[in-house]
Amino acid sequence: MKRTYQPNKSRRAKKHGFLSRSKTSKGKKTIARRRLKGRHKLTVSDEK
């Protein structure tokens, strides 16, 4: 049986990356919330 999570870096970045978050108002709020919380990684784009 094929599992639901099939990792793909480009798809992950497109859906949850910094630019895609910045485009929407909810996404901007998400980034702001994570900044307030003091997260080291704001989005998946920060993973290296």
Chimera marker file (.cmm) of the C-alpha trace (Angstrom):
<marker_set name="trace">
<marker id="1" x="0.000" y="0.000" z="0.000" r="1" g="1" b="0" radius="0.5"/>
<marker id="2" x="1.265" y="3.465" z="-0.892" r="1" g="1" b="0" radius="0.5"/>
<marker id="3" x="1.618" y="5.806" z="2.081" r="1" g="1" b="0" radius="0.5"/>
<marker id="4" x="0.113" y="9.297" z="2.196" r="1" g="1" b="0" radius="0.5"/>
<marker id="5" x="3.381" y="11.202" z="2.705" r="1" g="1" b="0" radius="0.5"/>
<marker id="6" x="5.596" y="11.041" z="-0.374" r="1" g="1" b="0" radius="0.5"/>
<marker id="7" x="8.365" y="13.607" z="0.320" r="1" g="1" b="0" radius="0.5"/>
<marker id="8" x="9.126" y="16.121" z="-2.424" r="1" g="1" b="0" radius="0.5"/>
<marker id="9" x="11.257" y="19.204" z="-1.718" r="1" g="1" b="0" radius="0.5"/>
<marker id="10" x="9.883" y="21.424" z="-4.479" r="1" g="1" b="0" radius="0.5"/>
<marker id="11" x="6.227" y="20.698" z="-3.672" r="1" g="1" b="0" radius="0.5"/>
<marker id="12" x="6.891" y="21.252" z="0.035" r="1" g="1" b="0" radius="0.5"/>
<marker id="13" x="8.566" y="24.616" z="-0.634" r="1" g="1" b="0" radius="0.5"/>
<marker id="14" x="5.785" y="25.743" z="-2.988" r="1" g="1" b="0" radius="0.5"/>
<marker id="15" x="3.027" y="24.979" z="-0.489" r="1" g="1" b="0" radius="0.5"/>
<marker id="16" x="4.696" y="25.943" z="2.796" r="1" g="1" b="0" radius="0.5"/>
<marker id="17" x="7.614" y="28.151" z="1.767" r="1" g="1" b="0" radius="0.5"/>
<marker id="18" x="8.238" y="31.724" z="2.874" r="1" g="1" b="0" radius="0.5"/>
<marker id="19" x="7.054" y="33.337" z="-0.365" r="1" g="1" b="0" radius="0.5"/>
<marker id="20" x="3.797" y="31.370" z="-0.483" r="1" g="1" b="0" radius="0.5"/>
<marker id="21" x="3.147" y="32.275" z="3.174" r="1" g="1" b="0" radius="0.5"/>
<marker id="22" x="3.875" y="35.955" z="2.502" r="1" g="1" b="0" radius="0.5"/>
<marker id="23" x="1.362" y="36.093" z="-0.350" r="1" g="1" b="0" radius="0.5"/>
<marker id="24" x="-1.738" y="35.572" z="1.828" r="1" g="1" b="0" radius="0.5"/>
<marker id="25" x="-2.960" y="37.522" z="4.846" r="1" g="1" b="0" radius="0.5"/>
<marker id="26" x="-3.316" y="34.344" z="6.916" r="1" g="1" b="0" radius="0.5"/>
<marker id="27" x="0.182" y="33.319" z="5.895" r="1" g="1" b="0" radius="0.5"/>
<marker id="28" x="1.596" y="36.661" z="7.045" r="1" g="1" b="0" radius="0.5"/>
<marker id="29" x="-0.166" y="36.135" z="10.389" r="1" g="1" b="0" radius="0.5"/>
<marker id="30" x="1.383" y="32.678" z="10.621" r="1" g="1" b="0" radius="0.5"/>
<marker id="31" x="4.883" y="34.103" z="10.111" r="1" g="1" b="0" radius="0.5"/>
<marker id="32" x="4.203" y="36.879" z="12.644" r="1" g="1" b="0" radius="0.5"/>
<marker id="33" x="2.966" y="34.325" z="15.205" r="1" g="1" b="0" radius="0.5"/>
<marker id="34" x="6.060" y="32.194" z="14.749" r="1" g="1" b="0" radius="0.5"/>
<marker id="35" x="8.272" y="35.308" z="15.096" r="1" g="1" b="0" radius="0.5"/>
<marker id="36" x="6.528" y="36.200" z="18.376" r="1" g="1" b="0" radius="0.5"/>
<marker id="37" x="6.959" y="32.673" z="19.656" r="1" g="1" b="0" radius="0.5"/>
<marker id="38" x="10.665" y="32.888" z="18.806" r="1" g="1" b="0" radius="0.5"/>
<marker id="39" x="10.788" y="30.023" z="16.337" r="1" g="1" b="0" radius="0.5"/>
<marker id="40" x="14.188" y="29.404" z="14.801" r="1" g="1" b="0" radius="0.5"/>
<marker id="41" x="12.564" y="28.225" z="11.572" r="1" g="1" b="0" radius="0.5"/>
<marker id="42" x="9.658" y="30.385" z="10.399" r="1" g="1" b="0" radius="0.5"/>
<marker id="43" x="8.854" y="28.304" z="7.324" r="1" g="1" b="0" radius="0.5"/>
<marker id="44" x="10.153" y="25.189" z="5.571" r="1" g="1" b="0" radius="0.5"/>
<marker id="45" x="12.320" y="27.528" z="3.445" r="1" g="1" b="0" radius="0.5"/>
<marker id="46" x="14.541" y="28.034" z="6.490" r="1" g="1" b="0" radius="0.5"/>
<marker id="47" x="15.502" y="24.351" z="6.546" r="1" g="1" b="0" radius="0.5"/>
<marker id="48" x="18.944" y="23.690" z="5.133" r="1" g="1" b="0" radius="0.5"/>
<link id1="1" id2="2" r="1" g="1" b="0" radius="0.2"/>
<link id1="2" id2="3" r="1" g="1" b="0" radius="0.2"/>
<link id1="3" id2="4" r="1" g="1" b="0" radius="0.2"/>
<link id1="4" id2="5" r="1" g="1" b="0" radius="0.2"/>
<link id1="5" id2="6" r="1" g="1" b="0" radius="0.2"/>
<link id1="6" id2="7" r="1" g="1" b="0" radius="0.2"/>
<link id1="7" id2="8" r="1" g="1" b="0" radius="0.2"/>
<link id1="8" id2="9" r="1" g="1" b="0" radius="0.2"/>
<link id1="9" id2="10" r="1" g="1" b="0" radius="0.2"/>
<link id1="10" id2="11" r="1" g="1" b="0" radius="0.2"/>
<link id1="11" id2="12" r="1" g="1" b="0" radius="0.2"/>
<link id1="12" id2="13" r="1" g="1" b="0" radius="0.2"/>
<link id1="13" id2="14" r="1" g="1" b="0" radius="0.2"/>
<link id1="14" id2="15" r="1" g="1" b="0" radius="0.2"/>
<link id1="15" id2="16" r="1" g="1" b="0" radius="0.2"/>
<link id1="16" id2="17" r="1" g="1" b="0" radius="0.2"/>
<link id1="17" id2="18" r="1" g="1" b="0" radius="0.2"/>
<link id1="18" id2="19" r="1" g="1" b="0" radius="0.2"/>
<link id1="19" id2="20" r="1" g="1" b="0" radius="0.2"/>
<link id1="20" id2="21" r="1" g="1" b="0" radius="0.2"/>
<link id1="21" id2="22" r="1" g="1" b="0" radius="0.2"/>
<link id1="22" id2="23" r="1" g="1" b="0" radius="0.2"/>
<link id1="23" id2="24" r="1" g="1" b="0" radius="0.2"/>
<link id1="24" id2="25" r="1" g="1" b="0" radius="0.2"/>
<link id1="25" id2="26" r="1" g="1" b="0" radius="0.2"/>
<link id1="26" id2="27" r="1" g="1" b="0" radius="0.2"/>
<link id1="27" id2="28" r="1" g="1" b="0" radius="0.2"/>
<link id1="28" id2="29" r="1" g="1" b="0" radius="0.2"/>
<link id1="29" id2="30" r="1" g="1" b="0" radius="0.2"/>
<link id1="30" id2="31" r="1" g="1" b="0" radius="0.2"/>
<link id1="31" id2="32" r="1" g="1" b="0" radius="0.2"/>
<link id1="32" id2="33" r="1" g="1" b="0" radius="0.2"/>
<link id1="33" id2="34" r="1" g="1" b="0" radius="0.2"/>
<link id1="34" id2="35" r="1" g="1" b="0" radius="0.2"/>
<link id1="35" id2="36" r="1" g="1" b="0" radius="0.2"/>
<link id1="36" id2="37" r="1" g="1" b="0" radius="0.2"/>
<link id1="37" id2="38" r="1" g="1" b="0" radius="0.2"/>
<link id1="38" id2="39" r="1" g="1" b="0" radius="0.2"/>
<link id1="39" id2="40" r="1" g="1" b="0" radius="0.2"/>
<link id1="40" id2="41" r="1" g="1" b="0" radius="0.2"/>
<link id1="41" id2="42" r="1" g="1" b="0" radius="0.2"/>
<link id1="42" id2="43" r="1" g="1" b="0" radius="0.2"/>
<link id1="43" id2="44" r="1" g="1" b="0" radius="0.2"/>
<link id1="44" id2="45" r="1" g="1" b="0" radius="0.2"/>
<link id1="45" id2="46" r="1" g="1" b="0" radius="0.2"/>
<link id1="46" id2="47" r="1" g="1" b="0" radius="0.2"/>
<link id1="47" id2="48" r="1" g="1" b="0" radius="0.2"/>
</marker_set>
